Amino acid sequence: MQVYVGKKIRQARRSKDLTLYQLSEMTGISLNYLASIEKGRSNPTLNKLFIISKCLDIPLGELLPEKV
């Protein structure tokens, strides 16, 4: 699941032409932690996913797999 979430965040970020640095500034989440999430190395909390989804202007559900 971690890899799926990270890929979805990366796709959404790139579709908005945002760098990791810009997303970090928008979310208040460290650049290193965001990079770790995108690479599937860290498992973000639901609260962090909510913040990321709001800043990327996408529904939270789009970041989550259909079946867990």
PDB file of N, CA, C and O in Angstrom, chain B, residues numbered from 101:
ATOM      1  N   MET B 101       0.824  -1.197   0.000  1.00  0.00           N
ATOM      2  CA  MET B 101       0.000   0.000   0.000  1.00  0.00           C
ATOM      3  C   MET B 101       0.863   1.253   0.000  1.00  0.00           C
ATOM      4  O   MET B 101       0.511   2.242  -0.643  1.00  0.00           O
ATOM      5  N   GLN B 102       1.990   1.228   0.712  1.00  0.00           N
ATOM      6  CA  GLN B 102       2.842   2.414   0.794  1.00  0.00           C
ATOM      7  C   GLN B 102       3.306   2.862  -0.584  1.00  0.00           C
ATOM      8  O   GLN B 102       3.291   4.052  -0.895  1.00  0.00           O
ATOM      9  N   VAL B 103       3.716   1.907  -1.405  1.00  0.00           N
ATOM     10  CA  VAL B 103       4.206   2.235  -2.739  1.00  0.00           C
ATOM     11  C   VAL B 103       3.084   2.833  -3.571  1.00  0.00           C
ATOM     12  O   VAL B 103       3.303   3.803  -4.296  1.00  0.00           O
ATOM     13  N   TYR B 104       1.879   2.266  -3.478  1.00  0.00           N
ATOM     14  CA  TYR B 104       0.729   2.772  -4.224  1.00  0.00           C
ATOM     15  C   TYR B 104       0.452   4.222  -3.850  1.00  0.00           C
ATOM     16  O   TYR B 104       0.296   5.071  -4.728  1.00  0.00           O
ATOM     17  N   VAL B 105       0.390   4.509  -2.564  1.00  0.00           N
ATOM     18  CA  VAL B 105       0.100   5.861  -2.090  1.00  0.00           C
ATOM     19  C   VAL B 105       1.177   6.834  -2.568  1.00  0.00           C
ATOM     20  O   VAL B 105       0.869   7.929  -3.039  1.00  0.00           O
ATOM     21  N   GLY B 106       2.417   6.433  -2.447  1.00  0.00           N
ATOM     22  CA  GLY B 106       3.515   7.285  -2.886  1.00  0.00           C
ATOM     23  C   GLY B 106       3.456   7.601  -4.362  1.00  0.00           C
ATOM     24  O   GLY B 106       3.693   8.739  -4.767  1.00  0.00           O
ATOM     25  N   LYS B 107       3.143   6.603  -5.172  1.00  0.00           N
ATOM     26  CA  LYS B 107       3.037   6.819  -6.624  1.00  0.00           C
ATOM     27  C   LYS B 107       1.894   7.759  -6.952  1.00  0.00           C
ATOM     28  O   LYS B 107       2.023   8.615  -7.826  1.00  0.00           O
ATOM     29  N   LYS B 108       0.777   7.606  -6.259  1.00  0.00           N
ATOM     30  CA  LYS B 108      -0.368   8.478  -6.502  1.00  0.00           C
ATOM     31  C   LYS B 108      -0.050   9.921  -6.120  1.00  0.00           C
ATOM     32  O   LYS B 108      -0.449  10.850  -6.822  1.00  0.00           O
ATOM     33  N   ILE B 109       0.663  10.113  -5.015  1.00  0.00           N
ATOM     34  CA  ILE B 109       1.051  11.463  -4.605  1.00  0.00           C
ATOM     35  C   ILE B 109       1.991  12.063  -5.642  1.00  0.00           C
ATOM     36  O   ILE B 109       1.821  13.217  -6.037  1.00  0.00           O
ATOM     37  N   ARG B 110       2.975  11.295  -6.085  1.00  0.00           N
ATOM     38  CA  ARG B 110       3.925  11.779  -7.089  1.00  0.00           C
ATOM     39  C   ARG B 110       3.202  12.161  -8.387  1.00  0.00           C
ATOM     40  O   ARG B 110       3.477  13.211  -8.968  1.00  0.00           O
ATOM     41  N   GLN B 111       2.288  11.312  -8.830  1.00  0.00           N
ATOM     42  CA  GLN B 111       1.538  11.607 -10.058  1.00  0.00           C
ATOM     43  C   GLN B 111       0.737  12.898  -9.920  1.00  0.00           C
ATOM     44  O   GLN B 111       0.736  13.738 -10.820  1.00  0.00           O
ATOM     45  N   ALA B 112       0.062  13.046  -8.796  1.00  0.00           N
ATOM     46  CA  ALA B 112      -0.754  14.245  -8.578  1.00  0.00           C
ATOM     47  C   ALA B 112       0.126  15.491  -8.485  1.00  0.00           C
ATOM     48  O   ALA B 112      -0.212  16.539  -9.035  1.00  0.00           O
ATOM     49  N   ARG B 113       1.236  15.373  -7.799  1.00  0.00           N
ATOM     50  CA  ARG B 113       2.158  16.523  -7.655  1.00  0.00           C
ATOM     51  C   ARG B 113       2.706  16.936  -9.011  1.00  0.00           C
ATOM     52  O   ARG B 113       2.726  18.121  -9.344  1.00  0.00           O
ATOM     53  N   ARG B 114       3.150  15.963  -9.790  1.00  0.00           N
ATOM     54  CA  ARG B 114       3.713  16.268 -11.108  1.00  0.00           C
ATOM     55  C   ARG B 114       2.657  16.827 -12.061  1.00  0.00           C
ATOM     56  O   ARG B 114       2.962  17.684 -12.889  1.00  0.00           O
ATOM     57  N   SER B 115       1.425  16.350 -11.948  1.00  0.00           N
ATOM     58  CA  SER B 115       0.363  16.858 -12.824  1.00  0.00           C
ATOM     59  C   SER B 115       0.067  18.331 -12.548  1.00  0.00           C
ATOM     60  O   SER B 115      -0.461  19.041 -13.403  1.00  0.00           O
ATOM     61  N   LYS B 116       0.412  18.772 -11.356  1.00  0.00           N
ATOM     62  CA  LYS B 116       0.238  20.189 -10.989  1.00  0.00           C
ATOM     63  C   LYS B 116       1.533  20.977 -11.163  1.00  0.00           C
ATOM     64  O   LYS B 116       1.617  22.144 -10.779  1.00  0.00           O
ATOM     65  N   ASP B 117       2.543  20.324 -11.747  1.00  0.00           N
ATOM     66  CA  ASP B 117       3.859  20.957 -11.975  1.00  0.00           C
ATOM     67  C   ASP B 117       4.467  21.509 -10.688  1.00  0.00           C
ATOM     68  O   ASP B 117       5.015  22.611 -10.668  1.00  0.00           O
ATOM     69  N   LEU B 118       4.362  20.731  -9.625  1.00  0.00           N
ATOM     70  CA  LEU B 118       4.941  21.124  -8.337  1.00  0.00           C
ATOM     71  C   LEU B 118       6.196  20.304  -8.059  1.00  0.00           C
ATOM     72  O   LEU B 118       6.258  19.119  -8.385  1.00  0.00           O
ATOM     73  N   THR B 119       7.176  20.932  -7.465  1.00  0.00           N
ATOM     74  CA  THR B 119       8.351  20.215  -6.999  1.00  0.00           C
ATOM     75  C   THR B 119       8.070  19.688  -5.598  1.00  0.00           C
ATOM     76  O   THR B 119       7.116  20.106  -4.941  1.00  0.00           O
ATOM     77  N   LEU B 120       8.911  18.769  -5.156  1.00  0.00           N
ATOM     78  CA  LEU B 120       8.783  18.298  -3.770  1.00  0.00           C
ATOM     79  C   LEU B 120       8.959  19.455  -2.797  1.00  0.00           C
ATOM     80  O   LEU B 120       8.273  19.533  -1.778  1.00  0.00           O
ATOM     81  N   TYR B 121       9.876  20.345  -3.117  1.00  0.00           N
ATOM     82  CA  TYR B 121      10.113  21.506  -2.252  1.00  0.00           C
ATOM     83  C   TYR B 121       8.842  22.348  -2.134  1.00  0.00           C
ATOM     84  O   TYR B 121       8.471  22.767  -1.038  1.00  0.00           O
ATOM     85  N   GLN B 122       8.181  22.592  -3.257  1.00  0.00           N
ATOM     86  CA  GLN B 122       6.962  23.399  -3.228  1.00  0.00           C
ATOM     87  C   GLN B 122       5.868  22.717  -2.417  1.00  0.00           C
ATOM     88  O   GLN B 122       5.180  23.364  -1.627  1.00  0.00           O
ATOM     89  N   LEU B 123       5.708  21.414  -2.611  1.00  0.00           N
ATOM     90  CA  LEU B 123       4.698  20.688  -1.840  1.00  0.00           C
ATOM     91  C   LEU B 123       5.039  20.703  -0.357  1.00  0.00           C
ATOM     92  O   LEU B 123       4.152  20.802   0.491  1.00  0.00           O
ATOM     93  N   SER B 124       6.309  20.604  -0.052  1.00  0.00           N
ATOM     94  CA  SER B 124       6.750  20.674   1.336  1.00  0.00           C
ATOM     95  C   SER B 124       6.376  22.012   1.963  1.00  0.00           C
ATOM     96  O   SER B 124       5.891  22.066   3.094  1.00  0.00           O
ATOM     97  N   GLU B 125       6.605  23.082   1.224  1.00  0.00           N
ATOM     98  CA  GLU B 125       6.255  24.420   1.720  1.00  0.00           C
ATOM     99  C   GLU B 125       4.740  24.556   1.901  1.00  0.00           C
ATOM    100  O   GLU B 125       4.280  25.155   2.873  1.00  0.00           O
ATOM    101  N   MET B 126       3.981  24.008   0.979  1.00  0.00           N
ATOM    102  CA  MET B 126       2.517  24.108   1.039  1.00  0.00           C
ATOM    103  C   MET B 126       1.932  23.310   2.201  1.00  0.00           C
ATOM    104  O   MET B 126       0.976  23.746   2.843  1.00  0.00           O
ATOM    105  N   THR B 127       2.510  22.139   2.466  1.00  0.00           N
ATOM    106  CA  THR B 127       1.941  21.227   3.466  1.00  0.00           C
ATOM    107  C   THR B 127       2.528  21.400   4.860  1.00  0.00           C
ATOM    108  O   THR B 127       1.889  21.052   5.852  1.00  0.00           O
ATOM    109  N   GLY B 128       3.741  21.936   4.938  1.00  0.00           N
ATOM    110  CA  GLY B 128       4.422  21.997   6.222  1.00  0.00           C
ATOM    111  C   GLY B 128       5.050  20.657   6.590  1.00  0.00           C
ATOM    112  O   GLY B 128       5.480  20.457   7.726  1.00  0.00           O
ATOM    113  N   ILE B 129       5.102  19.737   5.622  1.00  0.00           N
ATOM    114  CA  ILE B 129       5.704  18.418   5.824  1.00  0.00           C
ATOM    115  C   ILE B 129       7.122  18.470   5.262  1.00  0.00           C
ATOM    116  O   ILE B 129       7.341  19.015   4.180  1.00  0.00           O
ATOM    117  N   SER B 130       8.070  17.916   5.979  1.00  0.00           N
ATOM    118  CA  SER B 130       9.464  18.029   5.546  1.00  0.00           C
ATOM    119  C   SER B 130       9.682  17.404   4.165  1.00  0.00           C
ATOM    120  O   SER B 130       9.026  16.432   3.790  1.00  0.00           O
ATOM    121  N   LEU B 131      10.597  17.978   3.443  1.00  0.00           N
ATOM    122  CA  LEU B 131      10.947  17.510   2.108  1.00  0.00           C
ATOM    123  C   LEU B 131      11.404  16.053   2.151  1.00  0.00           C
ATOM    124  O   LEU B 131      10.999  15.249   1.311  1.00  0.00           O
ATOM    125  N   ASN B 132      12.233  15.718   3.113  1.00  0.00           N
ATOM    126  CA  ASN B 132      12.739  14.349   3.226  1.00  0.00           C
ATOM    127  C   ASN B 132      11.617  13.349   3.501  1.00  0.00           C
ATOM    128  O   ASN B 132      11.618  12.241   2.964  1.00  0.00           O
ATOM    129  N   TYR B 133      10.675  13.741   4.330  1.00  0.00           N
ATOM    130  CA  TYR B 133       9.555  12.848   4.631  1.00  0.00           C
ATOM    131  C   TYR B 133       8.666  12.660   3.410  1.00  0.00           C
ATOM    132  O   TYR B 133       8.231  11.543   3.130  1.00  0.00           O
ATOM    133  N   LEU B 134       8.387  13.747   2.673  1.00  0.00           N
ATOM    134  CA  LEU B 134       7.594  13.634   1.453  1.00  0.00           C
ATOM    135  C   LEU B 134       8.282  12.730   0.433  1.00  0.00           C
ATOM    136  O   LEU B 134       7.636  11.895  -0.199  1.00  0.00           O
ATOM    137  N   ALA B 135       9.589  12.898   0.277  1.00  0.00           N
ATOM    138  CA  ALA B 135      10.342  12.056  -0.658  1.00  0.00           C
ATOM    139  C   ALA B 135      10.254  10.599  -0.232  1.00  0.00           C
ATOM    140  O   ALA B 135      10.110   9.711  -1.073  1.00  0.00           O
ATOM    141  N   SER B 136      10.340  10.352   1.053  1.00  0.00           N
ATOM    142  CA  SER B 136      10.256   8.997   1.582  1.00  0.00           C
ATOM    143  C   SER B 136       8.871   8.390   1.333  1.00  0.00           C
ATOM    144  O   SER B 136       8.758   7.203   1.028  1.00  0.00           O
ATOM    145  N   ILE B 137       7.835   9.194   1.462  1.00  0.00           N
ATOM    146  CA  ILE B 137       6.472   8.728   1.178  1.00  0.00           C
ATOM    147  C   ILE B 137       6.356   8.369  -0.298  1.00  0.00           C
ATOM    148  O   ILE B 137       5.850   7.302  -0.647  1.00  0.00           O
ATOM    149  N   GLU B 138       6.830   9.268  -1.163  1.00  0.00           N
ATOM    150  CA  GLU B 138       6.720   9.023  -2.604  1.00  0.00           C
ATOM    151  C   GLU B 138       7.480   7.777  -3.037  1.00  0.00           C
ATOM    152  O   GLU B 138       7.075   7.100  -3.982  1.00  0.00           O
ATOM    153  N   LYS B 139       8.564   7.472  -2.363  1.00  0.00           N
ATOM    154  CA  LYS B 139       9.354   6.284  -2.701  1.00  0.00           C
ATOM    155  C   LYS B 139       8.808   5.015  -2.056  1.00  0.00           C
ATOM    156  O   LYS B 139       9.319   3.921  -2.298  1.00  0.00           O
ATOM    157  N   GLY B 140       7.770   5.163  -1.234  1.00  0.00           N
ATOM    158  CA  GLY B 140       7.171   4.007  -0.586  1.00  0.00           C
ATOM    159  C   GLY B 140       7.929   3.523   0.637  1.00  0.00           C
ATOM    160  O   GLY B 140       7.720   2.399   1.094  1.00  0.00           O
ATOM    161  N   ARG B 141       8.796   4.352   1.164  1.00  0.00           N
ATOM    162  CA  ARG B 141       9.602   3.965   2.327  1.00  0.00           C
ATOM    163  C   ARG B 141       8.953   4.348   3.655  1.00  0.00           C
ATOM    164  O   ARG B 141       9.275   3.782   4.700  1.00  0.00           O
ATOM    165  N   SER B 142       8.035   5.317   3.605  1.00  0.00           N
ATOM    166  CA  SER B 142       7.345   5.757   4.821  1.00  0.00           C
ATOM    167  C   SER B 142       5.849   5.611   4.633  1.00  0.00           C
ATOM    168  O   SER B 142       5.325   5.766   3.530  1.00  0.00           O
ATOM    169  N   ASN B 143       5.183   5.315   5.714  1.00  0.00           N
ATOM    170  CA  ASN B 143       3.737   5.151   5.713  1.00  0.00           C
ATOM    171  C   ASN B 143       3.113   6.376   6.384  1.00  0.00           C
ATOM    172  O   ASN B 143       3.148   6.491   7.609  1.00  0.00           O
ATOM    173  N   PRO B 144       2.543   7.293   5.593  1.00  0.00           N
ATOM    174  CA  PRO B 144       2.010   8.523   6.185  1.00  0.00           C
ATOM    175  C   PRO B 144       0.749   8.269   6.996  1.00  0.00           C
ATOM    176  O   PRO B 144       0.000   7.331   6.726  1.00  0.00           O
ATOM    177  N   THR B 145       0.529   9.104   7.976  1.00  0.00           N
ATOM    178  CA  THR B 145      -0.697   9.025   8.761  1.00  0.00           C
ATOM    179  C   THR B 145      -1.854   9.535   7.909  1.00  0.00           C
ATOM    180  O   THR B 145      -1.651  10.195   6.890  1.00  0.00           O
ATOM    181  N   LEU B 146      -3.052   9.223   8.338  1.00  0.00           N
ATOM    182  CA  LEU B 146      -4.236   9.708   7.640  1.00  0.00           C
ATOM    183  C   LEU B 146      -4.263  11.234   7.647  1.00  0.00           C
ATOM    184  O   LEU B 146      -4.668  11.854   6.664  1.00  0.00           O
ATOM    185  N   ASN B 147      -3.837  11.834   8.744  1.00  0.00           N
ATOM    186  CA  ASN B 147      -3.801  13.291   8.833  1.00  0.00           C
ATOM    187  C   ASN B 147      -2.849  13.880   7.785  1.00  0.00           C
ATOM    188  O   ASN B 147      -3.183  14.871   7.135  1.00  0.00           O
ATOM    189  N   LYS B 148      -1.675  13.279   7.620  1.00  0.00           N
ATOM    190  CA  LYS B 148      -0.718  13.760   6.615  1.00  0.00           C
ATOM    191  C   LYS B 148      -1.296  13.595   5.210  1.00  0.00           C
ATOM    192  O   LYS B 148      -1.143  14.485   4.373  1.00  0.00           O
ATOM    193  N   LEU B 149      -1.957  12.472   4.944  1.00  0.00           N
ATOM    194  CA  LEU B 149      -2.576  12.263   3.637  1.00  0.00           C
ATOM    195  C   LEU B 149      -3.661  13.298   3.379  1.00  0.00           C
ATOM    196  O   LEU B 149      -3.806  13.783   2.257  1.00  0.00           O
ATOM    197  N   PHE B 150      -4.414  13.634   4.402  1.00  0.00           N
ATOM    198  CA  PHE B 150      -5.458  14.649   4.276  1.00  0.00           C
ATOM    199  C   PHE B 150      -4.843  16.003   3.897  1.00  0.00           C
ATOM    200  O   PHE B 150      -5.335  16.684   2.997  1.00  0.00           O
ATOM    201  N   ILE B 151      -3.779  16.379   4.580  1.00  0.00           N
ATOM    202  CA  ILE B 151      -3.100  17.650   4.295  1.00  0.00           C
ATOM    203  C   ILE B 151      -2.577  17.658   2.858  1.00  0.00           C
ATOM    204  O   ILE B 151      -2.754  18.636   2.132  1.00  0.00           O
ATOM    205  N   ILE B 152      -1.937  16.573   2.458  1.00  0.00           N
ATOM    206  CA  ILE B 152      -1.381  16.470   1.099  1.00  0.00           C
ATOM    207  C   ILE B 152      -2.500  16.563   0.065  1.00  0.00           C
ATOM    208  O   ILE B 152      -2.376  17.287  -0.923  1.00  0.00           O
ATOM    209  N   SER B 153      -3.587  15.834   0.290  1.00  0.00           N
ATOM    210  CA  SER B 153      -4.690  15.847  -0.679  1.00  0.00           C
ATOM    211  C   SER B 153      -5.299  17.241  -0.806  1.00  0.00           C
ATOM    212  O   SER B 153      -5.645  17.664  -1.909  1.00  0.00           O
ATOM    213  N   LYS B 154      -5.431  17.945   0.289  1.00  0.00           N
ATOM    214  CA  LYS B 154      -5.968  19.306   0.243  1.00  0.00           C
ATOM    215  C   LYS B 154      -5.053  20.233  -0.542  1.00  0.00           C
ATOM    216  O   LYS B 154      -5.525  21.033  -1.350  1.00  0.00           O
ATOM    217  N   CYS B 155      -3.763  20.134  -0.315  1.00  0.00           N
ATOM    218  CA  CYS B 155      -2.807  20.997  -1.018  1.00  0.00           C
ATOM    219  C   CYS B 155      -2.715  20.654  -2.504  1.00  0.00           C
ATOM    220  O   CYS B 155      -2.428  21.523  -3.327  1.00  0.00           O
ATOM    221  N   LEU B 156      -2.956  19.397  -2.845  1.00  0.00           N
ATOM    222  CA  LEU B 156      -2.938  18.989  -4.256  1.00  0.00           C
ATOM    223  C   LEU B 156      -4.317  19.153  -4.905  1.00  0.00           C
ATOM    224  O   LEU B 156      -4.482  18.928  -6.104  1.00  0.00           O
ATOM    225  N   ASP B 157      -5.300  19.548  -4.091  1.00  0.00           N
ATOM    226  CA  ASP B 157      -6.669  19.763  -4.558  1.00  0.00           C
ATOM    227  C   ASP B 157      -7.257  18.507  -5.207  1.00  0.00           C
ATOM    228  O   ASP B 157      -7.847  18.559  -6.287  1.00  0.00           O
ATOM    229  N   ILE B 158      -7.077  17.382  -4.517  1.00  0.00           N
ATOM    230  CA  ILE B 158      -7.664  16.121  -4.971  1.00  0.00           C
ATOM    231  C   ILE B 158      -8.365  15.454  -3.790  1.00  0.00           C
ATOM    232  O   ILE B 158      -7.984  15.672  -2.640  1.00  0.00           O
ATOM    233  N   PRO B 159      -9.379  14.649  -4.064  1.00  0.00           N
ATOM    234  CA  PRO B 159     -10.042  13.936  -2.966  1.00  0.00           C
ATOM    235  C   PRO B 159      -9.079  12.951  -2.295  1.00  0.00           C
ATOM    236  O   PRO B 159      -8.254  12.323  -2.958  1.00  0.00           O
ATOM    237  N   LEU B 160      -9.196  12.832  -1.006  1.00  0.00           N
ATOM    238  CA  LEU B 160      -8.345  11.919  -0.243  1.00  0.00           C
ATOM    239  C   LEU B 160      -8.434  10.497  -0.792  1.00  0.00           C
ATOM    240  O   LEU B 160      -7.428   9.789  -0.847  1.00  0.00           O
ATOM    241  N   GLY B 161      -9.609  10.085  -1.191  1.00  0.00           N
ATOM    242  CA  GLY B 161      -9.820   8.742  -1.708  1.00  0.00           C
ATOM    243  C   GLY B 161      -8.992   8.406  -2.928  1.00  0.00           C
ATOM    244  O   GLY B 161      -8.718   7.233  -3.182  1.00  0.00           O
ATOM    245  N   GLU B 162      -8.582   9.420  -3.697  1.00  0.00           N
ATOM    246  CA  GLU B 162      -7.765   9.185  -4.879  1.00  0.00           C
ATOM    247  C   GLU B 162      -6.350   8.714  -4.519  1.00  0.00           C
ATOM    248  O   GLU B 162      -5.651   8.143  -5.356  1.00  0.00           O
ATOM    249  N   LEU B 163      -5.941   8.952  -3.293  1.00  0.00           N
ATOM    250  CA  LEU B 163      -4.606   8.544  -2.863  1.00  0.00           C
ATOM    251  C   LEU B 163      -4.586   7.127  -2.301  1.00  0.00           C
ATOM    252  O   LEU B 163      -3.519   6.544  -2.106  1.00  0.00           O
ATOM    253  N   LEU B 164      -5.758   6.583  -2.045  1.00  0.00           N
ATOM    254  CA  LEU B 164      -5.841   5.281  -1.402  1.00  0.00           C
ATOM    255  C   LEU B 164      -6.230   4.196  -2.394  1.00  0.00           C
ATOM    256  O   LEU B 164      -7.000   4.454  -3.320  1.00  0.00           O
ATOM    257  N   PRO B 165      -5.713   2.994  -2.217  1.00  0.00           N
ATOM    258  CA  PRO B 165      -6.112   1.890  -3.099  1.00  0.00           C
ATOM    259  C   PRO B 165      -7.576   1.537  -2.869  1.00  0.00           C
ATOM    260  O   PRO B 165      -8.119   1.753  -1.786  1.00  0.00           O
ATOM    261  N   GLU B 166      -8.203   0.991  -3.905  1.00  0.00           N
ATOM    262  CA  GLU B 166      -9.619   0.614  -3.773  1.00  0.00           C
ATOM    263  C   GLU B 166      -9.801  -0.510  -2.769  1.00  0.00           C
ATOM    264  O   GLU B 166     -10.762  -0.510  -2.000  1.00  0.00           O
ATOM    265  N   LYS B 167      -8.870  -1.484  -2.773  1.00  0.00           N
ATOM    266  CA  LYS B 167      -8.937  -2.597  -1.827  1.00  0.00           C
ATOM    267  C   LYS B 167      -7.684  -2.593  -0.986  1.00  0.00           C
ATOM    268  O   LYS B 167      -6.572  -2.454  -1.494  1.00  0.00           O
ATOM    269  N   VAL B 168      -7.881  -2.747   0.302  1.00  0.00           N
ATOM    270  CA  VAL B 168      -6.732  -2.775   1.213  1.00  0.00           C
ATOM    271  C   VAL B 168      -6.578  -4.162   1.764  1.00  0.00           C
ATOM    272  O   VAL B 168      -5.669  -4.414   2.556  1.00  0.00           O
TER     273      VAL B 168
END
